[in-house]
Amino acid sequence: MTDGSDVAPSVVRPRRIEWRAATITDVIRETAHAKTLVMDVPNWPGHTAGQHVDVRLTAEDGYQAQRSYSIASAPSRSTLAITIERLDDGEVSPYLTDALGVGDRVELRGPIGGYFVWEPSMGGPLFLVGGGSGIVPLMAMLRTRAALPAPIRGSAPATLLYSSRAWDDVIYRDEVITLAEDPGVNVVQTLTRSQPSGWTGFTRRIDADMLAEVAPAPSLRPHIYICGPTALVETAAQMLVELGHEPARVKTERFGPTG
């Protein structure tokens, strides 16, 4: 019997994330500048709310460009959805939002990411802070919660604080309105540039007073997820810590100045 000293240690190799061909099954216009691509992805391994995928485009001359996009769909769906905000000076987003249609194919790989994620087993409460298209991974979390049986869903109350420039810029607008009808979800919106007649929500950028008013109490130890432009994310995270929330429970994901 060996004591193991002459046995090479086993090596756990990370799972290789492969590129897959995805077929677009639906295109949903969310705003004048954002669209959702719903895709069928053969042999998709499944994902967790908050993860993202890389999308790769290849030109006829062989030139390739790729970008990362958060997954918008809940893991329970049979299709995969990503939402893209069109950047006028972008290399990839104009093609994805303007040129692609049902039946077209793109290459993607994923799911990617294990930090900015929420699973039902983590429980709640949830405090989700989004700016512009930063709502995408947060909506995946809310959709995941909505698909749970009522008793489990009730153990994970959620608050969404969503900042947009104007009412026409609210991504998933109808769904956000519907979410507010769920007694377990508190939806708070702020429109920073213009507001429709009769607007009763906030009309300023997210600040400490707003966060103190709408966030769950620090004593409840909420899971906090903040996604959006870098300035919003860093400022909101700092203010929440100053309000008494545990830094380890404040998770952030940021992108460039797209809104």
BELUR-V348551 format. One record per pair of residues at least 6 apart in sequence whose C-alpha atoms are under 8 Angstrom apart, sorted by the first residue. I is the first residue (numbers start at 1). J is the second residue. Records with the same first field share a line. If there is no record, write none. Layout:
# BELUR-V348551
I: J  J
This chain:
# BELUR-V348551
17: 109  110  111
18: 109  110
19: 107  108  109  110
20: 41  42  107  108  109
21: 41  42  105  106  107  108
22: 39  40  41  42  105  106  107  108
23: 39  40  41  102  103  104  105  106
24: 37  38  39  40  101  102  103  104  105  106
25: 37  38  39  40  102  103
26: 37  38  39  101  102
27: 35  36  37  38  101  102
28: 35  36  37  38
29: 35  36
30: 36  171  172  173
31: 168  169  170  171
32: 168  169
33: 85  86  87
34: 83  84  85  86  97  171
35: 83  84  85  97
36: 81  82  83  84
37: 81  82  83  84
38: 79  80  81  82
39: 79  80  81
40: 78  79  80
41: 79  80
45: 111
46: 75  111
47: 75  111
48: 74  75  117  118  119
49: 71  72  73  74  75  117  118  119  137  138  140  141  144
50: 70  71  113  116  117  118  137  138  140  141
51: 70  71  111  112  113  114  116  117  137
52: 68  69  70  71  110  111  112  113
53: 68  69  70  71  108  109  110  111  112
54: 66  67  68  69  108  109  110
55: 66  67  68  69  106  107  108  109
56: 64  65  66  67  106  107  108
57: 64  65  66  92  106  107
58: 64  65
65: 91  92
66: 92
67: 92
69: 82  83  84
70: 82  83  136  137
71: 80  81  82  83  136  137  140
72: 80  81  82  83  136  137  139  140
73: 79  80  81  82  139  140  143
74: 140  141  143  144
75: 144
76: 144  147
82: 136
83: 133  136
84: 93  96  97  133
85: 93  97  133  258
86: 93  94  97
87: 93  94  258
88: 94
115: 251
116: 225  251  252  253
118: 141
119: 141
120: 144  145  152  156
123: 155  156
124: 155  156  157  158  222  223
125: 155  156  157  158  216  220  221  222  223
126: 156  157  158  159  222  223  224  225
127: 158  159  160  161  215  216  222  223  224  225
128: 138  158  159  160  161  224  225  226
129: 135  138  160  161  162  224  225  226  227
130: 138  160  161  162  163  226  227  228
131: 162  163  164  227  228  229  232  259
132: 162  163  164  165  169  170  171  228  229  258  259
133: 171  228  259
134: 226  227  228  229  254
135: 162  171  227  228
137: 227
138: 225  227
142: 158
145: 153  156
146: 153
153: 184
154: 184
156: 184
157: 184  185
158: 184  185  186
159: 185  186  187  188  214  215  216
160: 185  186  187  188  189
161: 187  188  189  190  214
162: 187  188  189  190
163: 189  190  191  192  205  206
164: 170  189  190  191  192  259
165: 191  192  193  194  259
166: 191  192  193  194  195
167: 191  194  195  196
176: 187
179: 185  187
180: 186  187
188: 201  214
189: 201  202
190: 201  202  203  204  205  206
191: 201  202  203  204  205
192: 202  203  204  205
193: 203  204
194: 203
195: 203
206: 232  236
207: 236  239
208: 236  239  240  243
211: 236  239  240
212: 240  243
216: 222
218: 243  244  245  246
221: 245  246  249
222: 249
223: 249  250
224: 249  250  251
225: 250  251  252  253
226: 233  236  237  250  251  252  253
227: 233  252  253  254
228: 253  254  255
229: 254  255  256  257  258  259
230: 254  255  256  257
233: 252  253  254
237: 250  252
240: 250
241: 247  250
